[in-house]
Amino acid sequence: VIPESSVLVDMLRNLELVVGQKNTASNFMFINLTSASAADMPAAEATVQLFVKLYFPELTRLKVTTIEVKIGNGRIIAYNPAGSRFKVDRHMDDEMSGEAEHPYPLLNRMQRKKMVAQRAASTYIYDFLDIFQDLVSEADPLSFRSGMGGSKRKDEPAFQATELVMNTEGNLEEAKRPHGFNDCGMVVF
């Protein structure tokens, strides 16, 4: 159980005061644990996972999209790409190609599109892929692996999405590119 006096809960309560005064579109929580070391990362990661689980409704209402905890030369990053749940990753600065040493970039193309959809009280189309993945992974894996189109092997994902594009001859072919780079306004599931 996370006590009400914890730093994370205190940040959430302060953010609530600010969001009440200003209309924010996306909020980022950052904590730099200066006295912690890499040995403390597993405990910090468990705390962040518990925090995002217990406080998910509040984090969503306050439009928190990312929580980052810096510990020595490592980081624990909880991010909510589709609005359905937080994913928690652990990184060391050298694994992040030096990004940790530079200021955070402005919103990228995909983040801007997501924010436009959120402002319209909608969901960005490619976020549905994450939502579907979450739903399938939380469902009974045996029902998806036994003839319903899912993989029959345990090591293969039960959900997989493929983007198809029309080639110059008018035939569909698989596209290997990041989400959001389509130039057609049609998506079919």
C-alpha positions in Angstrom: 0.0 0.0 0.0 1.3 3.4 -0.9 0.9 5.9 2.0 -0.9 9.2 1.4 2.4 10.9 2.5 4.5 9.4 -0.4 6.1 11.7 -2.9 4.1 10.3 -5.8 0.7 10.9 -4.0 1.9 14.4 -3.0 2.8 15.2 -6.7 -0.6 13.9 -7.7 -2.4 16.1 -5.2 -0.4 19.2 -6.3 -1.1 18.4 -9.9 -4.8 18.3 -9.1 -4.6 21.9 -7.8 -2.9 23.1 -11.0 -5.1 21.2 -13.4 -8.1 22.8 -11.6 -6.8 26.2 -12.5 -5.5 25.6 -16.0 -6.7 23.3 -18.8 -3.8 21.0 -19.6 -3.7 18.5 -22.4 -0.9 16.2 -21.3 1.0 16.0 -18.0 4.4 14.4 -17.2 5.6 13.6 -13.7 9.3 13.5 -13.1 11.2 12.4 -9.9 14.9 12.4 -9.5 16.0 10.2 -6.6 19.4 11.7 -5.9 20.3 9.5 -2.9 19.2 6.2 -4.6 21.4 3.8 -6.5 20.9 1.2 -9.2 20.3 -1.4 -6.5 17.1 0.5 -5.6 15.6 0.2 -9.1 13.6 -3.0 -8.5 11.9 -1.6 -5.4 11.2 1.7 -7.2 9.8 -0.1 -10.2 7.5 -2.1 -8.0 6.3 1.1 -6.3 5.6 2.8 -9.6 3.7 -0.2 -10.9 1.6 -0.3 -7.7 1.1 3.5 -7.9 -0.2 3.5 -11.5 -2.5 0.6 -10.7 -4.0 2.1 -7.5 -4.3 5.7 -8.9 -5.1 5.0 -12.5 -8.5 6.8 -12.5 -6.9 9.9 -11.0 -3.9 9.8 -13.3 -6.3 9.5 -16.3 -8.6 12.3 -15.1 -5.5 14.6 -14.6 -4.2 13.6 -18.0 -0.9 12.2 -16.8 0.6 10.4 -19.8 4.1 9.7 -18.4 5.7 9.2 -15.0 9.5 9.0 -14.9 11.7 8.2 -12.0 15.5 8.8 -12.4 17.7 6.7 -10.2 21.4 7.1 -10.7 22.1 6.3 -14.4 18.8 4.5 -14.8 15.2 5.4 -15.2 11.8 3.8 -14.6 9.3 5.1 -17.1 5.5 4.5 -16.9 3.7 5.7 -19.9 0.1 5.4 -21.0 0.1 5.4 -24.8 -3.6 4.5 -25.4 -5.3 5.7 -22.3 -6.2 2.2 -21.2 -3.3 1.3 -18.9 0.2 2.3 -18.0 3.2 0.3 -19.3 6.3 0.4 -17.0 9.8 0.0 -18.5 13.2 0.2 -16.9 16.1 1.8 -18.8 19.7 2.6 -18.2 21.0 5.9 -19.7 23.4 4.1 -22.1 20.5 2.0 -23.4 18.7 5.2 -24.3 21.3 6.4 -26.8 22.1 9.4 -24.7 18.6 10.8 -24.8 18.6 11.2 -21.0 21.4 13.7 -21.2 19.4 16.1 -23.4 16.2 18.1 -22.7 13.0 16.4 -23.6 11.8 17.0 -27.2 8.6 18.8 -28.0 5.7 16.6 -29.0 6.4 14.4 -32.0 3.9 13.9 -34.9 2.2 10.9 -33.3 1.8 12.6 -29.9 0.2 15.7 -31.6 -2.3 13.5 -33.4 -3.2 11.7 -30.2 -3.7 15.0 -28.4 -6.0 16.2 -31.2 -8.1 13.1 -30.8 -8.2 13.5 -27.0 -9.3 17.1 -27.2 -12.2 15.9 -29.4 -13.1 13.4 -26.7 -12.0 10.6 -29.0 -9.3 7.9 -29.3 -6.5 8.1 -31.8 -7.1 5.2 -34.2 -3.7 3.6 -33.7 -4.3 3.6 -29.9 -6.9 0.9 -30.5 -4.1 -1.5 -31.3 -2.7 -1.1 -27.8 -6.3 -1.4 -26.4 -6.9 -4.6 -28.3 -3.5 -6.0 -27.2 -4.4 -5.2 -23.6 -7.8 -6.8 -23.8 -6.5 -9.9 -25.5 -3.6 -10.3 -23.0 -6.0 -10.0 -20.0 -8.5 -12.5 -21.5 -8.2 -16.2 -21.1 -5.3 -17.1 -23.3 -6.6 -20.6 -24.0 -9.8 -19.3 -25.6 -7.7 -17.2 -28.0 -5.2 -19.9 -28.8 -7.7 -22.6 -29.7 -9.1 -21.9 -33.1 -10.2 -18.3 -32.7 -7.4 -16.9 -34.9 -4.8 -16.6 -32.2 -1.5 -18.4 -32.0 -1.5 -22.0 -30.9 2.0 -21.6 -29.5 2.6 -20.1 -26.1 5.6 -18.0 -27.2 3.7 -16.3 -30.0 1.4 -13.3 -29.3 -2.4 -14.0 -29.3 -2.9 -10.6 -31.0 -1.0 -9.3 -34.1 -1.8 -6.4 -36.4 -0.6 -5.9 -40.0 -0.9 -2.7 -42.0 -1.7 -3.2 -45.6 -1.2 -0.5 -48.3 -2.2 -0.4 -52.0 0.7 -0.8 -54.3 0.9 0.8 -57.8 -0.9 -2.1 -59.4 -3.8 -1.7 -57.0 -3.0 -4.8 -54.9 -2.7 -4.8 -51.1 0.8 -5.5 -49.6 2.2 -5.4 -46.1 3.7 -2.1 -45.0 6.6 -1.9 -42.5 6.5 1.6 -41.1 5.7 3.4 -37.8 2.1 4.0 -36.9 0.5 7.2 -38.2 2.4 7.6 -41.5 -0.6 6.6 -43.6 -2.0 9.1 -46.1 -5.4 7.4 -46.4 -8.2 8.1 -43.9 -9.5 4.5 -43.8 -8.6 1.9 -41.2 -10.3 -1.5 -41.0 -10.3 -3.9 -38.1 
